Amino acid sequence: MPHVEELTMESMPYAQIQRGTFLIATPDIESGIFFRGVILICEHNPNGSFGLLLNKSLALELPEEIVNLNALNNPHVGIRAGGPVQTNQMMLLHNSEKIPHQTLKICDEVFLGGDLQFLQDSLSDENGPHINLCFGYAGWASGQLEREFLDGHWFLHPASSKHIFYTSTDKLWQTLLREMGGKYASISMIPEDLTVN
């Protein structure tokens, strides 16, 4: 017979904020850039936290000297609104293990960072890595993210490269909630616009 602790631990929702965690917006966030947002936590420590919004695509004219879209041979490139802070700053989220000295490992097969040479090589290589160009980021001061979580603004879920690079951005929020099951799966079915009935 299993111990009582084992049973309660299994049924408890994931509740640890750390690098490599998805923050999934709860229905309490009713508007703005984080509405139905999924954020990948890239750093979380006593000084604060930062992450990248994964499921808001961005239509953007990019400077040709940085990203020449005409020379884009890699079919695995996404452009994302990474968050509301420093939106003119671009960060690279990718699955290449070739430049460990330039990158921060976020979770299995997910890395943050890379220089201009890596970016240009990746974009021109038709067998290049999956890469998201994220403009801006989401940031929290010390203790702020914990308060938002305790106030019910975010669900937490361990991140995976499958969802970061292979789940379509417009389905990411619903897909994660459905996978979490139970009440989360029910939330995933709430229509985006409640005036449509």
ChimeraX attribute file (.defattr): number of C-alpha atoms within 10 A of each C-alpha:
attribute: neighborCount
match mode: 1-to-1
recipient: residues
	/A:1	3
	/A:2	6
	/A:3	7
	/A:4	8
	/A:5	8
	/A:6	9
	/A:7	10
	/A:8	10
	/A:9	10
	/A:10	9
	/A:11	8
	/A:12	8
	/A:13	12
	/A:14	14
	/A:15	13
	/A:16	11
	/A:17	20
	/A:18	17
	/A:19	20
	/A:20	23
	/A:21	24
	/A:22	28
	/A:23	25
	/A:24	24
	/A:25	21
	/A:26	23
	/A:27	16
	/A:28	12
	/A:29	15
	/A:30	12
	/A:31	9
	/A:32	8
	/A:33	14
	/A:34	20
	/A:35	17
	/A:36	23
	/A:37	24
	/A:38	27
	/A:39	29
	/A:40	28
	/A:41	23
	/A:42	23
	/A:43	18
	/A:44	20
	/A:45	13
	/A:46	8
	/A:47	11
	/A:48	15
	/A:49	22
	/A:50	20
	/A:51	24
	/A:52	25
	/A:53	26
	/A:54	29
	/A:55	23
	/A:56	21
	/A:57	15
	/A:58	14
	/A:59	9
	/A:60	10
	/A:61	8
	/A:62	10
	/A:63	9
	/A:64	10
	/A:65	8
	/A:66	11
	/A:67	17
	/A:68	13
	/A:69	13
	/A:70	8
	/A:71	12
	/A:72	17
	/A:73	16
	/A:74	17
	/A:75	15
	/A:76	18
	/A:77	18
	/A:78	16
	/A:79	19
	/A:80	23
	/A:81	24
	/A:82	29
	/A:83	23
	/A:84	16
	/A:85	13
	/A:86	12
	/A:87	14
	/A:88	11
	/A:89	12
	/A:90	18
	/A:91	19
	/A:92	20
	/A:93	27
	/A:94	28
	/A:95	21
	/A:96	19
	/A:97	13
	/A:98	11
	/A:99	13
	/A:100	13
	/A:101	9
	/A:102	13
	/A:103	19
	/A:104	16
	/A:105	19
	/A:106	22
	/A:107	18
	/A:108	12
	/A:109	13
	/A:110	23
	/A:111	23
	/A:112	20
	/A:113	19
	/A:114	20
	/A:115	12
	/A:116	13
	/A:117	10
	/A:118	15
	/A:119	19
	/A:120	16
	/A:121	15
	/A:122	22
	/A:123	24
	/A:124	18
	/A:125	14
	/A:126	13
	/A:127	12
	/A:128	19
	/A:129	22
	/A:130	21
	/A:131	25
	/A:132	23
	/A:133	20
	/A:134	25
	/A:135	23
	/A:136	21
	/A:137	24
	/A:138	21
	/A:139	19
	/A:140	15
	/A:141	13
	/A:142	14
	/A:143	14
	/A:144	14
	/A:145	20
	/A:146	17
	/A:147	11
	/A:148	12
	/A:149	17
	/A:150	12
	/A:151	10
	/A:152	14
	/A:153	17
	/A:154	22
	/A:155	19
	/A:156	23
	/A:157	21
	/A:158	17
	/A:159	21
	/A:160	18
	/A:161	18
	/A:162	11
	/A:163	17
	/A:164	24
	/A:165	21
	/A:166	12
	/A:167	15
	/A:168	13
	/A:169	19
	/A:170	14
	/A:171	11
	/A:172	20
	/A:173	24
	/A:174	20
	/A:175	16
	/A:176	21
	/A:177	22
	/A:178	17
	/A:179	12
	/A:180	17
	/A:181	12
	/A:182	10
	/A:183	10
	/A:184	16
	/A:185	16
	/A:186	12
	/A:187	15
	/A:188	21
	/A:189	11
	/A:190	11
	/A:191	10
	/A:192	12
	/A:193	7
	/A:194	7
	/A:195	6
	/A:196	6
	/A:197	5
